[in-house]
Amino acid sequence: MHLHILGICGTFMGGLALIARASGHTVTGCDAGVYPPMSTQLEEQGIRLVEGFGAEQLELKPDLFVIGNVVTRGNPLMEAILDQGLPYTSGPQWLGEQVLRQQHVLAVAGTHGKTTTSSMLAWILEYAGRQPNFLIGGIAADLKVSARYQPGQSLFVIEADEYDTAFFDKRSKFVHYRPRTAILNNLEYDHADIFPDLTAIETQFHHLVRTIPSSGLIVRPQPDPALDRVLARGCWSQVESIGSGGHWQHTAQDNDACRFDVVLDGVRAGTVDWQLSGEHNRMNALAALAAARHAGVAPEQAIEALSRFQGVKRRLELRGTVRQIQVYDDFAHHPTAIATTLEGLRRQVGSGRILAVIEPRSNTMKLGTMAARLPAALKQADRVFCFGAHSGKHALGWNPAEVFAPLGERASSHDDLDEMIEAIRRAARAGDTILVMSNGGFGGIHQKLLDRL
C-alpha cells in the first residue's frame, strides 16, 4: 500500500513514516519547509518528501492519505482530498489500527517526563533482550533513534500525547493506542489552545483509562490530585503507585545524589547508580521499573539497565563550552518543567551564575495562560532573556515587560534573535552557565551562541 503522509516532518508523523516503511508500505510525505533532522532521516530511508501542501500531490495517487494534526481546513491538499472524496485517516488512528492492535502497548502519558520515561522504559526492555518497538518524541543516547518497528516483536513503547488527533478528530492521540500497560506520569493544565481547563484534560485521561483491559496495569505517582479525580471516575485495571507511600519508592534523601535505592513493597530491590539527578528523574525511573516488570522484566535486571542509562537529547544537554562558559539545551516549555530544570542545574553549578534563555514557543505559552507563573519558575536564574515581545514579528499574547517586572533588571525581552544573542554575549562571563529552554529549534541559537562567545 502507498501512504502519503501530510505533516511528515513532525516527530510523531516522521516516526510513523519510518514504522510504515518498516511494515512494508511505500511511503511519501509532505510538509511546509521540509526540515532536518527528520527530513534527513526520512530521505535516508528512501522516503520521498515533497515541499508544501499543493493539490498537485494528488497525482502521486496513494492508496491512503495519513493526516497529521498540523493540517487544518483551508490546506490546499486537504481541500482537494475532501472535494474528491479520497480515503484519509489520522496518524494516530492508522498506527492504532494497523500496528498497535497486534502489540503489547506500553504507553507513557502525562504533562511532564513522557520522553524521558519512555526512553528509560524502552532501554530497560532493550537491555533485557526484549527488542521493543517504540515511538518516542526524542532520541535517547542508548537507543540511537526515536522510532523503531520490527513486526516480529510484540512489545511497543509509545509516548502517549494528550494533544488532539487531527482537525477532524478532537480526541487526544492516546485514545487510539489501547495500551495494556500505562504510565500516567503526572497531570497539570497545558495545551491552552486545545483544552479550556484541567477538567477537560482529565476527561481525556478518563477516556484513556477506559481502554485499558482488566489484566492491564496503570502506574501513577502519589500524591497527584488530578490523577485521583481521573481514577475516581472509573478504573478497571490494576494500579501500582510510585512515590511516598506507594508500591515503589526510593530512599534518596539528597537531591544531588546520582545513586538511590529502589524499594518495592517495603523490600529493597537494588540500587540505581547513574549520571542523572533530581527527584523528577527518580520518579520517572520508578515508573519505568513498574511498567517493565509488567512486561516481564525482573526489577533487579531493570535496575541494572537504568544504571547504564545515558539520558535523552535536549534534556539538560551540554552543547558546548567556550571561555569557561557552558551552554546547555533543554526542552522545558511549561513553568513546572522550567522550574524543575533550573533547580536541577542550580544543584549542579552551586553558586555559579545561571543565564536562562527562554522561547515561549508552545501555543499555551504564546497565549499567556501561564505567563504569570514564569517569574517564580525562573527564580533560580541570575539573568533571564526572553525571546518575544508584546509587538513585532515575534509578538506574544502578553507583555513580557509586565510579566517579568518582579524580576527587575534581571530580565529582558528581545524581538530580534541576533540582538538577543549579542546581549547574552555581553552579559556572560567565565564560570557562567547559559541554559536555553525551548520546545523548538530556536533558530539554531545554541551554536550561534557558542560561535559568538
C-alpha positions as CSV (number, residue, x, y, z in Angstrom):
1,M,0.0,0.0,0.0
2,H,1.2,3.5,-0.8
3,L,0.7,6.0,2.1
4,H,1.1,9.8,1.6
5,I,1.7,11.5,4.9
6,L,0.7,15.1,5.4
7,G,2.9,16.9,8.0
8,I,5.6,14.3,7.9
9,C,8.5,16.2,9.5
10,G,7.0,16.3,13.0
11,T,8.5,13.9,15.5
12,F,5.3,11.8,15.7
13,M,4.4,11.7,12.0
14,G,8.1,11.2,11.0
15,G,8.4,8.3,13.3
16,L,5.1,6.9,12.0
17,A,6.5,7.1,8.5
18,L,9.5,5.0,9.5
19,I,7.2,2.5,11.1
20,A,5.0,2.3,8.0
21,R,8.1,1.8,5.8
22,A,9.3,-1.0,8.1
23,S,5.8,-2.6,7.8
24,G,6.4,-2.9,4.1
25,H,4.4,0.1,2.8
26,T,5.5,2.6,0.2
27,V,5.7,5.9,1.9
28,T,5.9,9.5,0.6
29,G,5.1,12.7,2.5
30,C,4.9,16.5,2.5
31,D,5.4,19.3,4.9
32,A,5.9,23.1,5.0
33,G,9.5,23.9,5.0
34,V,10.7,20.3,4.9
35,Y,13.4,20.4,7.5
36,P,16.2,18.3,9.2
37,P,16.9,16.3,11.2
38,M,13.7,14.4,10.4
39,S,13.8,15.1,6.7
40,T,17.4,13.7,6.5
41,Q,16.4,10.6,8.5
42,L,13.4,10.0,6.2
43,E,15.3,10.5,3.0
44,E,18.0,8.1,4.1
45,Q,15.2,5.5,4.4
46,G,14.1,6.1,0.8
47,I,11.0,8.2,1.7
48,R,10.3,10.8,-0.9
49,L,9.5,14.2,0.5
50,V,7.5,17.0,-1.2
51,E,7.7,20.6,-0.1
52,G,4.4,22.2,0.8
53,F,0.8,21.1,0.6
54,G,0.0,21.6,-3.1
55,A,-3.1,20.0,-4.6
56,E,-0.9,18.6,-7.4
57,Q,0.3,15.9,-4.9
58,L,-2.9,14.0,-5.8
59,E,-1.0,12.9,-8.9
60,L,1.0,10.6,-6.6
61,K,-2.1,8.5,-6.4
62,P,-1.6,7.0,-3.0
63,D,-3.9,4.4,-1.6
64,L,-4.4,6.4,1.6
65,F,-3.6,9.9,2.9
66,V,-2.4,10.0,6.5
67,I,-3.1,13.3,8.1
68,G,-1.1,15.0,10.9
69,N,-2.6,17.4,13.3
70,V,-0.7,20.4,11.8
71,V,-3.1,20.1,8.9
72,T,-6.2,22.4,9.0
73,R,-9.1,23.2,6.9
74,G,-8.0,25.5,4.1
75,N,-4.9,23.5,3.4
76,P,-5.0,23.1,-0.4
77,L,-4.1,19.4,-0.5
78,M,-6.6,18.6,2.3
79,E,-9.3,20.5,0.5
80,A,-8.6,18.6,-2.7
81,I,-8.7,15.3,-0.8
82,L,-12.1,16.2,0.6
83,D,-13.5,17.5,-2.7
84,Q,-12.7,14.3,-4.5
85,G,-13.8,12.0,-1.7
86,L,-10.4,10.3,-1.4
87,P,-9.6,8.0,1.5
88,Y,-7.8,9.5,4.5
89,T,-7.2,8.9,8.2
90,S,-5.3,10.4,11.1
91,G,-1.8,9.3,12.0
92,P,-2.8,8.0,15.5
93,Q,-5.7,6.1,14.1
94,W,-3.6,4.5,11.4
95,L,-1.0,3.5,13.9
96,G,-3.5,2.1,16.4
97,E,-5.4,0.0,13.8
98,Q,-2.6,-1.2,11.6
99,V,0.3,-1.6,14.1
100,L,-0.5,-1.4,17.8
101,R,-3.5,-3.7,17.7
102,Q,-1.2,-6.7,17.5
103,Q,1.2,-5.4,20.1
104,H,1.5,-5.2,23.9
105,V,1.5,-1.4,24.1
106,L,3.3,0.3,26.9
107,A,2.1,3.9,26.8
108,V,3.6,6.8,28.8
109,A,1.3,9.7,29.3
110,G,1.4,12.8,31.5
111,T,2.2,16.5,31.4
112,H,5.9,16.1,32.1
113,G,8.5,13.5,31.6
114,K,7.0,11.5,28.8
115,T,10.0,11.4,26.6
116,T,12.5,10.6,29.4
117,T,10.3,7.9,30.9
118,S,9.5,6.3,27.5
119,S,13.2,6.2,26.8
120,M,14.0,4.7,30.1
121,L,11.4,2.0,29.6
122,A,12.4,1.2,26.0
123,W,16.1,1.0,27.2
124,I,15.2,-1.4,30.0
125,L,13.4,-3.7,27.6
126,E,16.2,-3.5,25.1
127,Y,18.8,-4.2,27.8
128,A,16.7,-7.2,28.8
129,G,16.9,-8.6,25.3
130,R,13.2,-8.0,24.5
131,Q,14.0,-5.8,21.4
132,P,11.0,-3.5,21.9
133,N,9.4,-1.4,19.1
134,F,9.0,2.2,20.1
135,L,7.9,5.7,19.0
136,I,9.3,8.4,21.3
137,G,9.4,12.2,21.0
138,G,13.2,12.4,21.5
139,I,16.4,10.4,21.0
140,A,18.0,8.6,23.9
141,A,21.7,8.0,23.5
142,D,21.2,4.3,24.2
143,L,18.5,3.8,21.5
144,K,20.1,6.0,18.8
145,V,16.7,6.6,17.0
146,S,13.3,7.9,18.0
147,A,11.3,5.2,16.3
148,R,11.7,1.5,15.5
149,Y,9.4,-1.2,14.3
150,Q,10.2,-4.9,13.9
151,P,7.0,-6.8,13.0
152,G,8.2,-9.9,14.7
153,Q,8.5,-8.3,18.1
154,S,5.5,-7.9,20.4
155,L,6.3,-5.0,22.8
156,F,5.7,-1.4,21.7
157,V,6.6,1.6,23.9
158,I,4.9,4.8,22.9
159,E,5.0,8.3,24.2
160,A,1.3,9.0,24.6
161,D,0.5,12.6,23.9
162,E,-2.8,14.2,25.1
163,Y,-2.8,16.7,22.2
164,D,-5.7,16.3,19.7
165,T,-5.6,13.7,16.9
166,A,-6.5,15.8,13.8
167,F,-8.7,18.6,12.7
168,F,-11.5,16.0,12.2
169,D,-10.9,14.1,15.4
170,K,-10.5,16.2,18.5
171,R,-9.9,13.3,20.9
172,S,-6.5,13.0,22.4
173,K,-4.0,11.0,20.4
174,F,-3.6,8.4,23.1
175,V,-7.2,7.1,22.9
176,H,-6.1,5.3,19.7
177,Y,-3.3,3.3,21.3
178,R,-5.2,0.8,23.5
179,P,-2.4,0.2,26.0
180,R,-2.0,-2.9,28.2
181,T,0.5,-1.1,30.4
182,A,0.0,2.7,31.0
183,I,2.1,5.1,32.9
184,L,0.3,8.3,34.0
185,N,3.3,10.3,35.0
186,N,1.5,13.5,36.3
187,L,-1.3,15.8,35.3
188,E,-1.3,19.6,35.1
189,Y,-3.0,22.1,32.9
190,D,-1.4,22.5,29.4
191,H,-2.3,22.9,25.8
192,A,-4.4,26.0,26.3
193,D,-5.2,26.2,22.6
194,I,-7.0,22.8,22.8
195,F,-8.3,22.5,26.3
196,P,-10.3,25.2,28.2
197,D,-9.3,23.9,31.6
198,L,-7.8,21.0,33.6
199,T,-11.1,19.2,33.8
200,A,-11.2,18.8,30.0
201,I,-7.8,17.1,30.1
202,E,-8.9,14.9,32.9
203,T,-11.8,13.7,30.8
204,Q,-9.4,12.7,28.0
205,F,-7.3,10.7,30.6
206,H,-10.5,9.1,31.8
207,H,-11.2,8.0,28.2
208,L,-7.6,6.5,28.1
209,V,-8.2,4.6,31.3
210,R,-11.4,3.2,29.8
211,T,-9.4,1.5,27.1
212,I,-7.0,-0.4,29.4
213,P,-8.0,-4.1,30.0
214,S,-8.7,-5.5,33.4
215,S,-5.5,-7.5,33.1
216,G,-3.6,-4.3,32.4
217,L,-1.6,-2.1,34.7
218,I,-1.8,1.6,35.5
219,V,1.3,3.2,37.1
220,R,0.7,6.5,38.7
221,P,2.5,8.8,41.2
222,Q,1.1,9.8,44.5
223,P,0.1,12.3,45.5
224,D,-1.5,13.8,42.4
225,P,-5.0,15.2,42.9
226,A,-5.8,15.4,39.2
227,L,-5.0,11.7,38.7
228,D,-7.0,10.9,41.8
229,R,-10.0,12.6,40.1
230,V,-9.4,10.7,36.8
231,L,-9.3,7.3,38.5
232,A,-12.3,8.1,40.7
233,R,-14.4,8.4,37.6
234,G,-13.7,4.7,36.9
235,C,-10.8,2.3,36.9
236,W,-11.0,-1.4,35.8
237,S,-7.3,-2.3,35.9
238,Q,-4.6,-3.0,38.5
239,V,-3.0,0.2,39.8
240,E,0.6,0.5,41.2
241,S,1.6,3.8,42.8
242,I,5.1,5.3,43.0
243,G,6.5,7.7,45.4
244,S,5.9,8.3,49.1
245,G,3.6,5.6,50.5
246,G,3.4,3.8,47.1
247,H,4.3,0.3,45.9
248,W,7.5,1.6,44.5
249,Q,9.7,4.1,46.5
250,H,13.3,5.3,46.6
251,T,15.4,6.1,49.6
252,A,17.4,9.0,48.3
253,Q,17.4,12.0,50.7
254,D,19.8,14.2,48.8
255,N,18.6,15.8,45.6
256,D,22.2,16.0,44.3
257,A,22.6,12.2,44.6
258,C,23.0,10.2,41.4
259,R,22.6,7.0,43.4
260,F,19.4,5.7,45.1
261,D,17.9,2.5,46.5
262,V,14.7,1.2,45.0
263,V,12.2,-0.2,47.4
264,L,9.3,-2.5,46.2
265,D,6.5,-3.2,48.7
266,G,8.9,-2.4,51.6
267,V,11.7,-4.6,50.4
268,R,14.9,-3.2,48.9
269,A,15.2,-4.3,45.2
270,G,18.5,-2.8,44.3
271,T,20.5,0.4,43.7
272,V,20.4,2.7,40.7
273,D,23.8,4.3,40.2
274,W,23.6,6.6,37.2
275,Q,24.5,10.1,35.9
276,L,21.1,11.7,36.4
277,S,19.9,13.5,39.4
278,G,16.8,15.1,40.8
279,E,13.5,13.9,42.2
280,H,11.7,14.0,38.8
281,N,14.2,11.6,37.3
282,R,13.9,9.2,40.2
283,M,10.1,9.2,39.9
284,N,10.5,8.6,36.1
285,A,12.7,5.7,36.9
286,L,10.3,4.1,39.4
287,A,7.5,4.4,36.8
288,A,9.7,2.7,34.1
289,L,10.6,-0.1,36.6
290,A,7.0,-0.8,37.4
291,A,6.0,-0.9,33.7
292,A,8.9,-3.1,32.8
293,R,8.0,-5.6,35.5
294,H,4.5,-5.8,34.0
295,A,6.2,-6.7,30.7
296,G,8.1,-9.5,32.4
297,V,11.5,-7.9,33.3
298,A,12.7,-8.6,36.8
299,P,13.3,-5.4,38.9
300,E,16.9,-6.4,39.5
301,Q,17.7,-6.6,35.8
302,A,15.7,-3.3,35.1
303,I,17.7,-1.5,37.9
304,E,20.9,-2.8,36.3
305,A,19.7,-1.3,32.9
306,L,18.9,2.1,34.5
307,S,22.4,2.3,35.9
308,R,23.6,2.3,32.3
309,F,21.0,4.8,31.0
310,Q,22.7,7.8,29.4
311,G,19.8,10.2,29.2
312,V,17.9,11.9,26.4
313,K,19.0,14.6,23.9
314,R,17.6,18.1,24.8
315,R,17.2,17.2,28.5
316,L,19.8,19.4,30.1
317,E,22.2,18.5,27.3
318,L,25.6,20.3,27.3
319,R,26.0,21.7,23.8
320,G,29.5,23.2,24.4
321,T,31.9,25.2,26.5
322,V,33.6,28.4,25.4
323,R,35.8,30.6,27.6
324,Q,34.7,28.6,30.7
325,I,31.1,29.3,29.8
326,Q,28.8,26.3,29.4
327,V,25.8,26.3,27.1
328,Y,23.0,23.8,27.9
329,D,19.9,22.9,25.9
330,D,16.6,21.8,27.4
331,F,13.2,21.1,26.1
332,A,11.4,22.8,29.1
333,H,8.5,24.9,27.9
334,H,6.0,24.7,30.8
335,P,6.5,26.7,34.1
336,T,6.8,23.5,36.1
337,A,9.3,22.0,33.8
338,I,11.3,25.3,33.6
339,A,11.4,25.4,37.4
340,T,12.4,21.7,37.7
341,T,15.2,22.1,35.1
342,L,16.6,25.2,36.8
343,E,16.5,23.7,40.2
344,G,18.5,20.7,38.9
345,L,21.0,22.9,37.2
346,R,21.3,25.1,40.3
347,R,22.3,22.0,42.4
348,Q,24.8,21.2,39.7
349,V,26.5,24.6,39.4
350,G,26.2,25.7,43.1
351,S,26.7,29.4,43.4
352,G,27.7,29.9,39.8
353,R,25.6,32.3,37.7
354,I,22.8,30.9,35.5
355,L,21.7,32.8,32.5
356,A,18.3,31.5,31.5
357,V,17.2,31.9,27.8
358,I,13.6,31.1,27.1
359,E,11.4,30.9,24.0
360,P,7.7,30.8,24.8
361,R,7.0,28.8,21.7
362,S,4.2,26.4,22.6
363,N,0.6,27.6,21.9
364,T,0.0,27.6,25.7
365,M,2.9,29.9,26.4
366,K,2.2,32.2,23.5
367,L,-1.3,32.7,24.6
368,G,-0.1,33.7,28.1
369,T,-2.2,31.3,30.0
370,M,0.7,30.5,32.3
371,A,2.8,33.7,31.9
372,A,2.1,34.8,35.4
373,R,3.9,31.7,36.7
374,L,7.1,32.4,34.9
375,P,8.8,34.8,37.4
376,A,8.5,32.2,40.2
377,A,9.6,29.4,37.8
378,L,12.7,31.4,36.9
379,K,13.7,32.3,40.5
380,Q,16.9,30.2,40.3
381,A,18.2,32.2,37.3
382,D,20.5,35.1,37.8
383,R,19.6,36.6,34.4
384,V,16.6,35.9,32.2
385,F,16.4,36.6,28.4
386,C,13.0,36.1,26.8
387,F,12.7,35.8,23.0
388,G,9.5,37.5,22.1
389,A,7.9,40.9,22.7
390,H,4.5,42.5,23.1
391,S,4.5,43.6,19.5
392,G,6.6,42.9,16.3
393,K,7.3,39.8,14.3
394,H,7.7,37.6,17.4
395,A,4.7,39.1,19.3
396,L,3.4,37.2,22.3
397,G,-0.2,37.4,23.6
398,W,1.2,39.0,26.7
399,N,3.6,41.8,27.7
400,P,7.0,40.4,28.9
401,A,7.8,43.7,30.5
402,E,4.8,43.4,32.7
403,V,5.2,39.7,33.4
404,F,8.9,39.9,34.3
405,A,8.6,43.1,36.3
406,P,9.0,41.2,39.6
407,L,12.5,40.2,38.4
408,G,13.5,43.8,37.8
409,E,16.8,44.3,35.8
410,R,17.5,40.6,35.9
411,A,15.1,40.1,33.0
412,S,14.9,41.4,29.4
413,S,12.8,40.6,26.3
414,H,14.0,40.7,22.7
415,D,12.3,40.6,19.4
416,D,15.4,40.0,17.3
417,L,17.4,36.8,17.8
418,D,20.8,38.2,16.8
419,E,20.3,41.2,19.1
420,M,19.4,38.9,21.9
421,I,22.5,36.7,21.3
422,E,24.7,39.8,21.4
423,A,23.0,40.8,24.7
424,I,23.8,37.4,26.2
425,R,27.4,37.6,25.0
426,R,27.8,40.9,26.7
427,A,26.4,39.6,29.9
428,A,28.2,36.3,30.1
429,R,31.5,35.9,31.9
430,A,33.8,33.0,32.7
431,G,32.2,30.5,35.1
432,D,28.6,31.2,33.9
433,T,26.1,28.6,32.7
434,I,23.7,29.5,29.9
435,L,20.5,27.4,29.8
436,V,18.5,27.6,26.7
437,M,14.9,26.4,27.1
438,S,12.5,25.8,24.1
439,N,10.4,23.1,22.6
440,G,11.7,24.0,19.1
441,G,14.9,24.6,17.2
442,F,15.1,28.2,18.4
443,G,16.8,29.4,15.2
444,G,19.9,27.4,16.0
445,I,20.7,29.7,18.9
446,H,22.9,27.1,20.7
447,Q,25.6,27.1,18.0
448,K,25.2,30.8,17.3
449,L,25.8,31.5,21.0
450,L,28.9,29.3,21.1
451,D,30.2,30.9,17.9
452,R,29.6,34.4,19.3
453,L,31.1,33.6,22.7
